[in-house]
Amino acid sequence: MPARTRRVVFGRINRRNPEQETFEMRSFAEDMAALAESHLTTHIERSTGGRPGRRWVGADMTVTPGGDFLTGVLGYSEQQQQVTFDDEAFSWMKAEVADSDAASEQTIAPFAIDLRDDHRWVAFATTARLQAQSFRNGFERVLNEAVSKLGLMPTAWEVDLVTSTALIYEWLRENPLVHKLTRTLKFTNPGKDLDEDRRQMRALAANRKTEEFKAAYGKTLDIGSPEFQSKLEGTETGDLEVVMHARGTHGVRDVKFNTRESVDGSNVEDFGTNLQHGIDVVLAALREYVASKEGPEQPELA
């Protein structure tokens, strides 16, 4: 019987200035230390559409020896009713009902962050109820709640999931007949490196720029051109989201690739309910991911 595994997903924390102005920042490690020590990393998510309210908390944050990484646990509790079966009467109808605000092993997950300014990578485990986008949203909310209360600048922190160029090129090799490319560009972190796109964004006070490239009817985009490949730069740092559509094979009319759905991740050993072991496992996965980023550059699309 194969060993059980858990999924670890990778992302990057970007501190972006809402006003798109260049600014001098404290180190990322200093800011994260202030957030960890504040115990303000909480966020109340109100109930909507019949879903109970949630209380998100980022806790147990500890800097590793050497100061390069921070580990912790993110989770949420829910407002719900606990029903205790009445064994004496053998009845659900006579069961005791009590309100509670509780979490479970499915709503709590460990994470690790690379504190170095030019890295800022984050890794986190997922559960059936705490998938990548849900974790990202919750973590972003607790960080920004504390940032706001502490009065830190910049005030907008984003937790961006990342997609390696190698993953995109693998998809392109299998689906070369791309007929549409949509890219959404975000402002850089920390906002000092301004290309023409971002100069336009700053002039318009915009924090997103979306553009679409569509081939003529029955034609395809030239995915081997330097211009096309340059349009993919930024997915590895969370500064770009890409959606591509290609004509498939064997009668498949349309195949879609979305960086929001195809993100970097790895499978690790299942740590069950042992969160301390989970922190160790996630930190090890992050160290391995960082090492891969520092290795040889990925080959270009053939």
Summary of the structure (lengths in Angstrom):
residues: 302
radius of gyration: 22.1
end to end distance: 39.1
largest distance: 74.5
contacts: 891
relative contact order: 0.20
helix: 25%
strand: 36%
